[in-house]
């Protein structure tokens, strides 16, 4: 078997992207090498920079270049409210809906035992610690209304059940199986206003 050439290596590397199979990886590699050297250069350097500088905020776990992100540092946010979302895109949706002025915790995923994603992979130990900073009074569970999102919300509500916190779940103005990222901001705002307490 011959050693992989740098072209083979590039094609193989591109396959780490979600949904990219061998054929599209090949197309991307040819495109970058033949038609878009500048784009390829930009991709390589921004990837390099991002890997070097972007980390997770120590408070909310979202991506940031700082130790504590801008949102977590803002004095205008209500620190008594902590909203749990699955992904950074969900946080952005919440912000665009202008319905919420509290803090966040971004799980960077959801419980999904079949994919090997358990409580540790989505940093639930850090969430439990974050929720008990003596300032947070209410935890708003805003995970998606998918099977995994619901299971994650349930698991978190159990974890926090004896911690002297009000635990709420955003209301189901959202469609079953719906992901926050794909919901219009009016519907999302309604769901946050109508959130209900989880007993
Ligand atoms: Zn933060």
Boltz pocket constraint, residues with backbone or C-beta under 6 A from the ligand:
constraints:
  - pocket:
      binder: B
      contacts: [[A, 57], [A, 58], [A, 59], [A, 60], [A, 61], [A, 62], [A, 68], [A, 69], [A, 70], [A, 71], [A, 72], [A, 104]]
      max_distance: 6.0
